[in-house]
């Protein structure tokens, strides 16, 4: 055997020995529900106290903008059927984050188009104004502390607002680290928000800068970069081990990082459009939430053509224009082992 052949053979053995250590077991992603083309795509997603999934429309389909008030869909986790749907009365067409207040169980909804925070009846769609409008704001996502105060991200002004149950609104944190910067795509700064399990840190996804920001509750005006390198982080959720599950909306995957910032899983992917015009897997995953027992992860697929906002074509733009129905995905909320890892 020549030295060259020996080196090649040795390299081959090395690849066989180390290749699996770098493999990600992405796992299957299921289409839980397909929503009508006419009402448009969905972005926000939350799970109700009874276990149903709530998703509001964002005012766009493959043909462009949709006029009128947004629609709220309630989906069964068992079979993906629409339990009920209703108009969010008087809202704009563009709704983003929503969540049930853990203290009083009110459904709080962020009307992105009107820069308002709404208290919505989850059975009828009737609502009252909790706070706002906030001039120039891009209200995006929200979470709650144990006292029922909401923390709302502003993607345009680079702020986190604290909103009491009575509707009092103050700027809780503000920093260039929370803003969208200049010339960055998608042009959303502070996005998904979630507290660590001990309640001492608020984590915030900055979509434009591809970063997760950490804000100490004891000193909220001093945020810092926790980790970077995620392709357009959007919605986030934190499990009982303080792992952060992140929608990478321009990479069509869920990235999971542990409490040190190390990536420990990459789940799902885009797998084309079926003959009925339904996206398989993820297509612009935007928001996520665990089932109430923590066994399943639900993900909304925004499936948005960014050119509708005057932005450049993205790598999956052509695929979003082929969609004929908008999906909510489900997958196991289990982190697979890394082959060859510890």
N, C-alpha and C positions, 0 to 999 in steps of 0.2 A: 504494500500500500504506500502510495506516495505521501509526502508530507501534506500536500494540498488535500488529497482525499481523506487523510486522517483528520485534518482540521475540520473538513466539511462534516465528516461523520461525528466528530466530537461536538460540533455545533448543533447537529441534529439531535444528539442525545441531550444536550443542554436545553434545547427548546422543548423537547418532550418532558423534561423534568420540571421546567419552570413555567411553561406556558399556562397550565391551568391555574397557577397562583394568581394570574392577572385576569382571570375570567370572571365576569359578572353573571350571576344567574338572575336574569331580569324577570322571569316569571310571566304567566299569562295575564292579560288585561281583558276584562269582559265588558261588553256593551250592556250596561244595566237598563238604560232607557234611551229611546230616540224621541226627540221632541219635534213638533211641527216646523217645517221650513218657514211658514208664513209668519210665525211669531218671532223667529230669529234665534240667535245663539244665546247661550247662558254663560255667565261668568261667576257670580257669587254662588256659594253652596254652604248649607249647614244641615245638621241633623237635629230634628226636634226631640223633645222629651219622650215622645212615644216611639221614636225610631224612624219615622219617615224622613225623607230627604227633601229639602226645600231649595229650589233654584229659581231666581228671577231672570227675566230676559234683559239683554243688553242693547237692543235696538238696532241690530244689523243682521242681515243674512247675506248670501252671496251676491244679491242684486244691489246691495247698498243699505242706506239708512231706512228705518221703519218709523213711521210717525205714530203718535198716540202714547198712551200710558203703557207702562210695562206690565207683563203678565207674570204671575207667581205660580209655579208648578209645584205640586206636592206629590212625591213619588214613593211608591211602596218599595222597601228594601228587599222584599221577598221575591217579587216577580217583575219589578221595574214598571209596573202599570201606573198610570197617572191616577192618583186617588182623587184629586180635585185640582182645578185651576181657577184663577180669579184675576181680575184686573186690580192693580194697586192704584186705587182711585186717586186721580189728580196728580199722579207722579209724572216725571219725564219718562221717556222711553228707555233711559240708560240707568239701570240699577247695578250696583256692584256688591259690596259686602252686606251680609246679613247674619244675624245670630240671635239666639234666645238668651235673654238675661237670666243667669242662673239663680238670681234671688227672687224675682217676681214672675219669671217665665214669659215676659213680654218679648215679642219679636221685633228687634230693632233693625232697620233697613237703611242703607246709605243710598240716597238718590244722587248719583254722580252728576247727572245732567242738570239738576236744580241746586246742587250743593246744599242739600238738606238732609237731616237725620230724622227718620220717620219711625213712629211706633205703630206697627201694622197688625191688624187682626188677622191671624193666620188662617181663619176660616172664611172670611168674607172679603178681605183686601181693603176694607175701610181703615182709615189711619188718622193719626193726629201728628202734628209737628212736635218733635222733641227738642230740636235745636236747629239753628240756621235760619235763612241761608247764610253761607260764609262766602263773601266776595272773592272770586279768583281761586277757590279751593277745588281740589280734585279728591273728593272723599272716596276712599278705596276699600279699606278693610277695618275690622274691629275685633276687639276681644274685651273681656271683663275681668275685673279683680273680684276678690271674695266678697266685697261689699256692694257689688252691683254697679260700680262705676264703669262706664265704657271708655275704651282707649281707641281712638279713631285715627287712622293714618291719612295724611294729606299728601298726595303724590306730586302736586304742583308747587305747593308753598313750603315743602320740607318740614312739616310739623306733625306732632302727635297731639291730638286734643284729648282732654279728659272731660267726660260728659257725665254728670250725676244722673241719678234716676229721676230727678225733678227737672232735668233739662239744662242745668247750669253748665256752661261751656267755658273752659280755660285752655290756654296753650300749655301743655305739660312738658313738652320737649320740642326744641327747634335747633336745627343745625344744617350746615351745607351737606353733611353726610346723609341727610334724609331727603335732600332735594334731587331733582332730575338732571342737574348739570346742564351742559350745553352741547347740542349736536349728538346726543346719545339716543339709542333706539333699543326698545321702545321708550318713549320719553316720560316714564313714570319713575318717580323717586320712591319714597316710603310706600310700601305696599302691604304684604301680609304681616300680621303682628300676632305675637303669642308670648305669654309669660312662661318662664321656667317653672318647674313644679314647686320650688320653694317660694315663688313670688318675688324674688329679689332682682330679677332681670327681665326686661322686655326685649325680645328679639324682633327685629324688623328686617324684612327683605327690601333691598333697594334694587329695583328692576334695572334701571338704567346703568348703574355702576357694577352690576353683577356681584353684589355683596350682601352679606348678612351683618346687620349692625346690632350691637348690644347696648342697651341703655340701663344703667343701674337705677333701680327705683329710688335709692337713697339720694341720688344726685342726677336727676333726669336731664339736666342741661349739659351733661358730659358724656354723650354717646361716643363709641369707638367702633372700629371695624373688628368684627369677630372673625370673619373668614371671607375670602373672595374667590372668584373663578367659576361661579355658577352662571350658566348662560340664561340671563333674564329670569331671576328668581321672582316668583309671584306669590301665590298663597303659601302659607306655612302652617304646620301643625306639630305639636310636641307630644311624644308618647310618655309613658310612665317612667321610662329610663332616661328622660331628657334628651333623647335623640330628636333631631329636627328633620321633619319630612317636608321637602320643598318642591313645589311645581317649577320646573325649569321650562318656561313656556316657549322658548325658542329652540329648545333641544328635544322637545316632545318626550320628556321623561320625568320621573320623580327621583330626586337626589336625596339620600338620607345621610346626615352627618351626625356624629356622636357629640357628646357635650364638650369635647376638646376641639371640635372643628374638623376631625378626620372623616373623610367620606367612607361609609361602610356599606352602601348599597346604591345601585342605580337600577331603577325598576321601570319596566314598560318601555314602549317605543311606538312610533307610528308605523302601521303596517298596511297602508294603502286604503283605497276607497272601494267598497264592495259595489256590485251592480245596482243596488238600490240607492246608492249615494250616501252610504253611512261610513264614517271613518272607523277603521279598525285600530284599536289601541288609542294612543293619545294624539291629539292634533290641537296644539296651543293649549295645553293644560293650564288652568288658571287658579282654581280654588280646590281645596281638599278638606275632608273631615273624616274622622273615625266613626264607625258605628258605635252605639252606646256601650257595647261589650268589648270594644277595642279590637275585634277580630278582622274587620273589613275596612278598607279605605275607599271612600267615594271621591271622585274627581270630576269636575266640570271641564268640558273642552270648549274654550271660547271660539276656536275655529274662525278667527277674524283676519280678513284681508287688511293689513295695515295701511294699504294705499288709500283706503277710505278716509284716513286721517292726514293725508298728504305726506305720508312717510314712504321711504323706499321699499321696493319689493323685498320680502323676506324669502328665505329658502323654501318655505312651505306655502307661500302665497297661492301658487297655481293649484295646489291641492285644496285649499279652503274654498276656492271658487267652484269646485266640483261637488261640494256637499249639498245634499238635498234634505237633510234632517240633522238635528244637533243632539249630541250625545252626552250622557253622564256615564262614566266608566266606574267599574268596581274591580278591586283586586285584593288579594290577601294582604293583611297588614302584618306580615311576617318578614323579618329581615333574613334573607337566605345567607348561609355561610359562604365565605370566599374560599373557593377551592384552593387547597394548599396553604391557607392562612391559619393563624393560631386558633 
